Amino acid sequence: MRTPSLLRLPRLLLPSLRALLAHRTRSLLAASGVAVGVAALVLVSAIGAGAQRELAAGLTAQGTRLLVVRPAQVQRHVARKEVRGRVATLTPADAEALGALSTVDAVAPAIDGSRLVRSEVGTSRGLVLGTTATFLEVRGFRLARGAFFTYEDEEAAARVVVLGARVRAALFPAGEPVGAVVRIANVPFEVVGVLEAQGVTADGADVDTQLYVPLRTALRRMFNTRALGSVFIRVREEASMPRAESDLRAVLRERHHLDERERPDDFAVQNPERALAANRQVTRVMTLFTSSVAAISLLVGGTGILALMLLSVRERTAEIGLRRAVGAWPVDILVQFLAEAVTLAAGGGLVGAGVGVLGAWATALTTGWPVSVTPGSAVVGVTISAALGLVFGVWPAAQAARLTPVVALSRS
């Protein structure tokens, strides 16, 4: 009884391996095309997955029930192109009115501006944000050490400050920051706390470069204004987000008398979850684009394998004829050359997966980009490369299998 060809695959592969090793240079060139495509695929997948994870972590850190109200941009007129900035109609009283809504859990009014900050050993430029004691609750941030300022600090317009993680590293690279004094625009402030590292939020803000002071301190002693720069709002339930957004628009339009004057909104409501969805879409599009480039590289590698296998069939007609003459069946020849193509492509895929993983780690170390290397991406890359060898090896293998002993030996 004849043994099936698949069970004799190890014996069938020996002539193929000898042929590949006999022409190492062209075999390496054919496999390198597949390796480049798989490496690009693994690297792109790692960067894309890391970006998605970073965006998801940013949304989790700031909460899924957050709305942000900011003043609208000043409309620019042709005759006054130099006029720019934001309107100054958002006030602490507006924040109190928004906090009274039934759909709102808590609010944290804020005003911000860039200032130079100095300690005894370091200097940094950060975004000083004046806010209230409810800020941590609304934003979902956590303290690494010390404490946040209190309602009493707000009422007294105390000169106390909480540092973001990167500001703390710049101002106090080795010492203990809590209890120390820093100078913000040459005004001394006592450090009472340090936030944990938060990273970049969905709206693109790097909160680790921010400093936090009591709202009244910021309004009176730093920015000399009565207007707010933003109001952070924590909604009671995620399902009531649309209703809460509608409610706060109605309250602000009524308080600013916009309906009476038939004026558009002088404020903007931002939903970080929408910003996150937009960022996810951009990330998906970029990942798809770069994956398409990797797919083209794989196709180029596949054509290299096709060319190599066609050349191999032409050079080995005598071997094929001899094997047919001593009893080999066409399916044996077909399996032999298909296995040769798959082995060549899968070997290139394995090398490419390893290079892609190393490239992802190197990218993370050198650029600081978030990457997420998963075994699944490497397995998919190797599987695709093996399938590519199977697809591009069918035609040469079929040509070899169709050769009869007489024809094959006559061509040798």
C-alpha positions in Angstrom: 0.0 0.0 0.0 1.3 3.4 -1.0 2.2 5.7 1.9 0.4 9.2 1.7 2.7 12.0 0.6 2.1 14.1 3.7 3.4 11.2 5.9 6.5 11.1 3.7 7.0 14.9 3.9 10.2 14.8 6.0 11.8 12.6 3.3 10.4 14.7 0.5 11.8 17.9 2.0 15.4 16.7 2.1 16.1 17.3 -1.6 14.4 20.7 -1.3 16.5 21.8 1.6 19.6 20.7 -0.2 18.6 22.8 -3.2 17.9 25.8 -1.0 21.2 25.5 0.7 23.0 25.0 -2.6 21.8 28.5 -3.6 22.0 30.4 -0.3 22.2 33.9 -1.8 19.1 33.7 -3.9 17.2 31.8 -1.1 18.1 34.5 1.4 17.0 37.3 -1.1 13.7 35.6 -1.7 13.1 35.1 2.1 14.2 38.6 2.9 11.3 40.1 1.0 8.9 38.2 3.1 10.8 39.0 6.3 10.6 42.8 5.6 6.9 42.6 5.1 6.3 40.6 8.3 8.6 42.8 10.3 6.7 45.9 9.1 3.4 44.3 9.9 4.4 43.3 13.4 6.0 46.8 14.1 2.9 48.6 12.8 0.6 46.4 14.8 2.6 47.0 18.0 2.6 50.8 17.5 -1.1 50.9 16.6 -2.1 48.7 19.5 0.1 50.8 21.9 -1.6 54.0 20.7 -5.1 52.5 21.2 -4.1 51.3 24.7 -2.7 54.8 25.5 -5.9 56.5 24.4 -8.1 54.0 26.3 -6.0 54.6 29.4 -6.3 58.3 29.0 -10.1 58.1 28.9 -10.1 55.7 31.9 -7.9 58.1 33.9 -10.1 61.1 33.3 -13.4 59.3 33.5 -16.1 58.4 31.0 -18.6 60.9 32.5 -16.6 64.1 31.9 -17.8 67.2 30.1 -15.7 70.4 29.7 -17.2 73.8 29.1 -14.8 76.4 27.7 -15.3 80.0 26.4 -15.9 80.3 22.7 -13.2 81.7 20.4 -13.5 85.4 19.6 -14.8 85.8 16.1 -12.2 87.5 13.8 -13.3 90.3 11.5 -11.6 91.3 8.3 -11.0 94.8 9.6 -9.6 93.6 12.9 -7.5 90.6 12.1 -5.3 91.1 15.2 -8.2 90.4 17.5 -8.0 86.9 18.8 -8.5 84.8 22.0 -11.6 83.8 23.9 -14.6 85.6 25.2 -14.7 86.3 29.0 -18.2 85.4 29.8 -17.7 82.2 31.8 -17.7 83.0 35.5 -17.6 81.1 38.9 -21.3 81.8 39.3 -21.9 79.9 36.0 -20.0 77.0 37.5 -22.2 77.1 40.6 -25.3 77.1 38.5 -24.1 74.1 36.5 -23.3 72.2 39.7 -26.9 72.6 40.8 -28.2 70.6 37.8 -29.8 67.2 38.7 -27.7 65.4 36.1 -24.4 66.8 37.4 -22.4 65.1 40.2 -19.7 67.7 40.7 -18.0 70.6 39.0 -14.5 72.1 39.1 -14.1 75.6 37.6 -10.6 76.5 36.4 -8.4 79.2 35.0 -5.0 78.5 33.5 -2.0 80.1 32.0 1.7 79.3 31.3 4.2 80.5 33.9 7.9 80.0 34.7 8.4 78.0 37.9 11.6 77.8 39.9 12.9 75.8 42.8 16.3 75.9 44.5 17.6 73.3 42.1 15.5 73.4 39.0 13.4 75.5 36.6 10.4 74.5 34.5 7.7 76.2 32.4 4.3 74.7 33.2 0.6 75.4 32.8 -0.6 76.8 36.1 -4.2 75.8 36.6 -6.3 77.4 39.3 -9.2 75.2 40.4 -11.2 74.0 43.5 -10.8 71.2 45.9 -13.3 69.1 43.8 -10.8 68.8 40.9 -9.4 65.4 41.8 -12.9 64.0 42.2 -14.1 65.4 38.9 -11.0 64.4 36.8 -10.3 61.1 38.6 -6.6 62.0 39.2 -4.7 60.5 42.1 -2.0 61.9 44.4 1.4 60.3 44.6 2.3 62.1 47.9 1.0 64.9 50.1 -2.5 66.3 49.8 -4.6 68.5 47.6 -5.5 72.0 48.8 -8.8 72.4 50.7 -11.8 74.6 50.7 -10.2 76.7 53.4 -7.2 77.3 51.2 -9.5 78.5 48.4 -11.4 80.9 50.7 -8.1 82.3 52.0 -6.5 82.5 48.6 -3.6 80.6 50.0 -0.3 80.3 48.1 -0.1 76.5 48.0 0.5 74.4 44.9 0.2 70.8 43.8 2.8 69.7 41.2 2.3 67.4 38.1 4.7 64.5 37.8 7.0 66.0 35.1 7.1 69.4 36.8 8.1 67.7 40.1 10.9 65.8 38.3 12.2 69.0 36.8 12.0 71.0 40.0 13.0 68.3 42.5 15.0 65.6 40.7 16.3 64.1 44.0 14.7 65.9 46.9 11.4 65.8 48.7 9.0 68.3 47.2 6.2 68.4 49.8 6.8 71.2 52.2 9.3 72.9 49.9 8.8 76.4 48.4 8.7 77.1 44.7 8.4 80.5 43.0 5.7 80.9 40.3 6.4 84.1 38.3 8.5 85.1 41.3 5.7 84.6 43.8 6.5 82.0 46.5 4.2 79.0 46.9 4.4 76.0 49.3 4.2 72.6 47.7 1.5 70.5 49.4 1.2 67.6 47.1 2.3 65.8 43.9 0.1 64.0 41.4 0.7 60.6 40.0 1.8 60.5 36.3 -1.3 60.8 34.1 0.1 61.1 30.6 -1.8 62.8 27.7 -5.5 63.0 27.9 -7.9 62.5 25.0 -8.1 66.2 24.3 -4.3 66.3 23.9 -3.4 68.0 27.2 -0.3 66.8 29.0 -1.5 67.1 32.6 1.9 66.0 34.0 3.3 69.5 33.0 0.6 71.3 35.0 0.6 72.9 38.4 -2.5 73.4 40.5 -3.3 76.3 42.8 -6.5 77.4 44.5 -9.0 79.1 42.2 -9.2 82.3 44.1 -5.4 82.5 44.3 -5.2 82.2 40.6 -8.0 84.7 39.8 -6.8 87.4 42.2 -3.0 87.0 42.6 -1.9 85.5 39.3 -4.2 86.3 36.4 -6.1 89.3 37.7 -9.4 88.3 36.1 -12.9 87.3 37.1 -13.5 85.0 34.1 -12.9 81.3 34.0 -11.0 79.4 31.3 -13.0 76.1 31.7 -15.4 74.2 33.9 -14.9 70.5 34.3 -18.2 68.7 34.9 -18.7 65.1 36.2 -22.0 63.7 35.1 -23.9 61.4 37.6 -24.6 58.6 35.1 -22.9 57.8 31.8 -26.4 57.2 30.2 -27.4 60.8 31.0 -24.5 62.4 29.2 -26.6 63.7 26.3 -29.2 65.1 28.7 -26.6 66.7 30.9 -25.0 68.4 27.8 -28.4 69.7 26.8 -29.2 70.9 30.3 -25.9 72.9 30.7 -26.3 74.5 27.3 -29.8 75.7 28.3 -28.6 77.1 31.7 -25.6 78.9 30.1 -27.7 80.4 27.3 -30.2 81.6 29.8 -27.6 83.1 32.2 -25.8 84.8 29.3 -29.1 86.1 27.8 -28.2 84.6 24.4 -31.8 83.7 23.4 -33.0 87.2 24.1 -30.4 88.7 21.8 -30.6 85.8 19.3 -26.9 85.2 19.7 -24.9 81.9 19.1 -23.3 80.1 22.0 -20.4 82.1 23.6 -19.1 78.8 25.0 -18.2 75.3 23.8 -19.0 72.0 25.3 -16.3 69.3 24.8 -16.9 65.6 25.4 -13.5 64.0 25.7 -15.0 60.6 24.7 -15.8 62.1 21.3 -12.3 63.4 21.0 -11.1 59.9 21.9 -13.3 58.3 19.3 -11.9 60.7 16.7 -8.3 59.9 17.8 -9.1 56.2 17.5 -10.4 56.7 14.0 -7.3 58.5 13.0 -5.1 55.8 14.6 -7.1 53.1 12.7 -6.7 54.9 9.4 -3.0 55.4 9.9 -2.6 51.7 11.0 -4.5 50.6 7.9 -2.4 52.7 5.7 0.9 51.5 7.0 -0.4 47.9 7.1 -1.2 48.3 3.4 2.4 49.3 2.8 3.5 46.2 4.7 1.1 44.1 2.6 2.7 45.4 -0.5 6.1 44.4 0.9 4.7 40.9 1.5 3.4 40.7 -2.1 6.8 41.7 -3.4 8.3 38.9 -1.2 5.8 36.5 -2.6 6.8 37.3 -6.2 10.4 36.7 -5.2 9.5 33.3 -4.0 7.5 32.7 -7.2 10.5 33.6 -9.3 12.8 31.4 -7.2 10.5 28.4 -7.4 10.1 28.7 -11.2 13.8 28.9 -11.6 14.2 25.9 -9.3 11.8 23.8 -11.3 13.6 24.7 -14.5 17.0 23.8 -13.1 15.8 20.6 -11.5 13.9 18.9 -14.4 16.4 16.1 -14.4 15.8 15.4 -10.8 12.1 15.5 -11.3 12.3 13.1 -14.3 14.5 10.7 -12.4 12.1 10.7 -9.4 9.2 10.1 -11.7 11.0 7.3 -13.4 11.7 5.4 -10.2 8.1 5.6 -9.0 7.3 9.0 -7.6 3.7 10.2 -8.2 2.8 13.7 -9.4 1.4 14.5 -6.0 4.8 13.7 -4.5 6.4 16.3 -6.7 3.6 18.8 -6.0 3.9 18.3 -2.2 7.7 18.6 -2.4 7.8 21.9 -4.2 4.9 23.3 -2.2 6.7 22.4 1.0 9.8 24.0 -0.3 8.0 27.3 -1.0 6.2 27.2 2.4 9.4 26.5 4.2 11.2 29.4 2.5 8.3 31.8 3.2 7.7 30.7 6.8 11.5 30.9 7.5 11.4 34.5 6.3 8.3 35.1 8.3 9.9 33.9 11.5 12.9 36.1 11.0 10.7 39.0 10.2 8.6 38.5 13.3 11.7 38.5 15.4 13.0 41.7 13.7 9.5 43.3 14.2 9.4 42.6 17.9 13.0 43.9 18.4 12.1 47.0 16.3 9.0 47.7 18.4 11.0 47.5 21.6 13.8 49.7 20.1 11.1 52.2 19.0 9.7 52.3 22.6 13.1 52.8 24.1 14.4 55.5 21.7 11.2 57.5 21.1 9.1 56.9 24.2 6.1 55.9 22.0 3.7 53.4 23.6 3.9 50.0 21.9 2.0 46.8 22.6 3.8 43.7 21.3 1.4 40.7 21.4 2.2 37.1 20.5 -0.8 37.1 18.3 0.6 39.7 15.9 3.8 37.6 15.4 1.8 34.4 14.9 -0.4 36.1 12.4 2.6 37.4 10.5 4.2 34.0 10.3 0.9 32.4 9.3 0.4 35.0 6.5 4.0 34.4 5.3 3.4 30.6 5.2 0.1 31.1 3.3 1.9 33.4 1.0 4.5 30.7 0.2 1.6 28.2 -0.4 -0.2 30.6 -2.8 2.9 31.7 -4.8 4.3 28.1 -4.8 1.2 26.5 -6.4 2.0 27.4 -9.9 5.7 26.2 -9.9 4.7 23.1 -8.0 1.9 22.3 -10.5 4.3 22.8 -13.4 6.8 20.4 -11.8 4.0 17.8 -11.1 2.8 17.9 -14.7 6.2 16.9 -16.1 6.3 13.3 -17.4 9.5 11.3 -17.0 10.2 11.3 -20.7 9.8 15.0 -21.1 11.7 15.9 -17.9 14.6 13.7 -18.8 14.7 15.0 -22.4 15.0 18.6 -21.2 17.9 17.8 -18.9 
